[in-house]
Amino acid sequence: MIYKVKDGFIVRRIGNQIMAVPVGRQTTDIHGVIALSKSGELLWNALVSGADIEALADILTENYDVDRDTAKADTERFLDGLKQQGALV
């Protein structure tokens, strides 16, 4: 399955915080901002054009010293959080 973030977000750095901020019509559906870690920002950027869990887990294993199973589990938790917030198509 390919996951993709909805249009209508911009990612901003505010101090040492990384935030996905809804703009336009998304402000009526999503209230507040989505805080991202550095790894979350990497995954978010891949999700802008769309990616499956395997590709997202690859991003984590390529950028961090993490085994494949952990990367995949972390990716699934990240996607679950975005689903709950209504940020995925």
N, C-alpha and C positions, 0 to 999 in steps of 0.2 A: 504494500500500500504506500502510495506517495502522500506525504504530509506537506502542507504549505500554510504559511501564515497568511491571514487575511490582508488585503490591501488596507491602507489607512493607518499605518504605524510609521513612526520615525524612531530611530535609535539615537539616544543622546547620552553623552557622558556628563554627569553633574558631579564635580569633584572626583571622588574615586568610585562613584556609583555609575552603573550602566542601566539605562532605563529605556524600555520600549513604550513610547507615548502614543496613545491613540489620537488621531486627528480626523477632522471632517466628520463623516457619518459614524465612524467608529466610536466617537465620544458619546453617542446615545446608547450604544450597545455595551461598551466597556467603560466602566467608571474607574478612574485612577490610572496608575501606570503599572507596568510589569517590570519588576527588578530582575536583572540578568547578571549572572556571574560572568567571568571571562569565558569559561567554557560554554555557558549559555548563550553568550553573544556569538561565538563561533557557530553553534547549532542554529541559532536564529538566522544568521546570515545565509546559511545553507537552505533554510526553510523558506526564504524569500522567493527562491525560484522553484522550490519543491525538492524533496528528498525522501528516501525510505529509511527505515530504522538501520539497515545495514550500512548505508552510506554515512549516516550520522554517527554511528558507532565507529566507523573508520576514521572520521574526523577526530574523535576523541583519542583513539589509539595512536594516531599520527602526531598529535600535538601534546599528549600527556603520557607519562609513564603509568599506563593503566592496562590491565589485561582485557581481552575481548569481552568476556562475560560481564565484567564490571561496567565496561563502556556501554554495552547493550542495555543493562539494567538501569544505568543512569539516564540513558537516552529515553527509555520507556517512561521513567518517572518525570523527566522534563516534558515529554509530549503529553502525559496525563495532566500535568499542571496547566499547560497551554490549552488543552481541551476544556478543562474546568473553567478557565477564564474566558473561554469563547474566542480565543485568538487564532484558531485553525479553521481552514476552509473545510 
